[in-house]
Amino acid sequence: MHANARLTPVGRRTLIERIQTGRPVAHVAAEMGISRATAYKWWARFRHEGWAGLQDRSSRPARCPHRTSRRVEHRIEVLRRTRKLGPARIAGVLELAPSTVYAVLRRLGLHRLAWMDRPTGRVIRRIEMRRPGELVHVDVKKLGRIPPGGGWRALGRANAEHNSHHRVGYVFVHSAIDGYSRVAYSEILNDERGETCAGFWTRAQVWFAERGVPVERILTDNAKNYVLSRAFQDAIGDIEHTRIRPRRP
């Protein structure tokens, strides 16, 4: 629903309630700043479906006669999985528009080569959750503080203070993101030690619980403040702790 919509769900209910009092539909439409056709549309939908008929519906068509055939989609998928070709090269092989090929790849979930296992062509990098709290991502981002008046990007390197006495240090942004809803809880703290991470997770878990999200599993990297910290392990308790695969350049 766009920002300038005349009829929100509450507005539709108001429209129906005014019509139910016996007032002409055209008069109610003029009062609410909508056309007669729109008012009659919602009135007819209410008479056939009741209050449930006033909810928004998907604009996706029931059928699309010009959609790419299953046979062509299968050929696109085979070329993508076996030869790892991009949309432009697949379009050249099959004599299709690159935009059509890309639309099919998005529909199949194959539009990112980074998500695919190169030898087999299977999608292995996508993590899809089925419910809130099934997996919560926890991480820390180290950011430099900005000195009063701005840093070297604002003042120029020649005017910025490089003396060690004027260093302002860093802050650490601790974040916990629900893998299903992408709702995030973050705090800006002074370090990333295990005790600090444990305190952050305790508060984050309470924050998620207040919103009805029971955390089942958390995902972190292999940093010592998560893996070797007794305080952090005690804080997560019985929650399953999953670590990402170690990076080996």
N, C-alpha and C positions, 0 to 999 in steps of 0.2 A: 504494500500500500504506500503510495507516494505521499510526500509531506503536505500537499495541498488537496488531499482527498476531501470531498464534501461529506461523504457518508462513511464514517467509521462504524464498527459494530454497534457502538452505543447510538450513533446517529440513525442507523437503520431501525433499531428498536424504537427510537423516538418517532420515526416516520410511521411505523406500523401502529403504534399506540394512538397516534393522532388520527389515522385513518379509521381505526376501530371505533372511535367516538362518533362516527357517522359523518365526518366532514368530507367534502369532495377531495379527491386525490389531487386534482389540479391546484386547488388552493394550498394544500399542504406542501406540494412540490415548490410552489412559488415562495412560500415562507422559508423553506430550507435551502433555496438557491439551487435547485436541481431541475432537470427537465421532466416533463410529464412521462416521457417514455421510461426514464430511469425509475421514477416513483412507481409506475405500473409494473415494471419488471420485478422490483422487490416485493410489491404487494402480491403479485401472482406467485412468486416463489414461496412466500410465507403461506399462502392458502394451500399450496400443494405439499409443502414439506414442513411447515411449522417453523418454530424458532431456529431449528437446526439449519434451515435453508438460508439463513441470513449470514452464515459464515463464508469466508473467502474460499474460493475454489481455485484449483490449479489451472493455469492458462495453457497447459500442455494439451495439444490436440489429441483426440481419441485415436486417430489414425493419420498417417502421413504417407500418401501414395508415392511421393517422390523420394522417400528415404532410401539410402543405399541398401542394396539387396544383401541378404545374408551370405550369398556366395562371394560377393566382392569383399564384404567385411572379413570373411574367413581368409581370403587371399592377402588382404592387408595385414591381418594378424600373423599369418605365416611368414611373410617377408620381414615383419618387425622382429619376430622372435628368433628367426633363423639367421638373417643377414644383418640385423640391427640397423636397417636403413631408416633415414629420416623421412618426414612427410614429403619433401620435394622429390627425393629420389624414388620413393614408392609411387608417387603420382606419375613420374615419368615412365615407370615400368608398366603401370596399369592404365595409363592414359586417363588420369583423373585430375581434378583440381587439387592442389596442395591443401587448400582449406577443407575440402571434403575428407581427405585422408587424415588430417589432424583432428577433425571432429570425430571420426571413427576411433582413432587412437585414444582420445579422451574418454569416449564412451566405454572403451574396453579397459581403461586404466593403464595404458601402455605409452602414454605421451611423454614420460620421463625415463630416459635411458638409465639415469642414476638409480632408479628403483628396480632395475632388472639385473638378474644374474647373467653375466655375459655368456658363459658356456651353455647354460640350459635355456635361457630366455624367460625364466620364471620371475615373477614379481616377488621380491624378498624384502624390499626396504619399506613397504607400506605397513603401518600399524593402524588397524581399524578396530575401534572399540564398539561394544554393543550397549554399554550403559555407563552412566556417570560413576566415577570412582574406581572403575575396573583397573585403570592404570593412571598414575599421577607422575609427571615428569618433574624432577627436582634438580636444580642446578644453581650455580653462582656465577655472576658476571662481575669482573673486576674493572672498575672505571676510575679514571683520574679525576680528582676534584678540580674545579675551575676556580682560580684565584679571584679575589675581589677586583672588579674592573675588567675582567676578561683575561684570557690566555694569549699565547703567541699568535693564534689564528686571528684574533681581533686586533692585537697591538703590533704584530709583526715580530719576527724572531730577533731583530736588532733591539727592540724595546722591551722584550720579555726578560724577566729576571731568571738567570740561570744559576744563581748562587744557591748552594745547598741550604742556607738558612731560610730561604723563601719557598722551599718546596711545601706543597699543601697536602701531599699524600694521595691516598686512594680511598674509595668507598667500595663496598661489595653488595651487589644487588642479589639477594636470595629470592628465588622464584619457585613456585609449585604450580604446575599447569595440569588441569584435568584433560586427559587424552580424548575424551568423548565430546565434552561441551566446549573445550578450550578456555574455560574460565580459569583465571590466574589469580594467585595471591602472592604478593611480593613485599619485601621489606628491605630497606637500605641499612646495612649494619657496618660495623667498623672492621671486621675481619671475617675469615672463613675457617676458623678453627672448628674442631669437632664439637666442642661445647656450644659454640655459637650456632652451628648447623642443627644441633639437637634442639636448642631452644626455639629456633625458627620453625622446625618441623612440628614441634608440640603446638605452637600457636596456629600454624597452618592447618593442622588436623582439626583443631577446634573450630576454625573458621569454616572448613568444609562441612563439618558435622552440623553446624548451625544452619546450613543451607540444604540439609538432607542428603549429603553426599558421603556415604561410608566408603572410606578408602580401603581397597582390597590389595593393591600392589603399587609399589613405587619403583621408578626407574631413575638411576643416577649413573654418573660416570665412575671411573675407577680411582678417583682422588682419595687420598688417605683420610681426609676429613669425613668421608662417607664409609669407606671400606674398613679402616683400621680403628676408627674412633669407637670406643666402648660407649661413650655417652650417646652417640647417634644411634647405635644399635639398640641401646636400651630405650631410646625415645620411640623408635618405630615399633618395638615390641613384637607382636605376632604378625604384623603386616609383612607380606612377602616382599623381599628386596631383590630386584633384578638389576644387574649392571650391564652396561653396553659392552660390546666386544672391544677388547683392547686394541688401540690403534698401533699398527706396526709399519711405519714408513719404509 
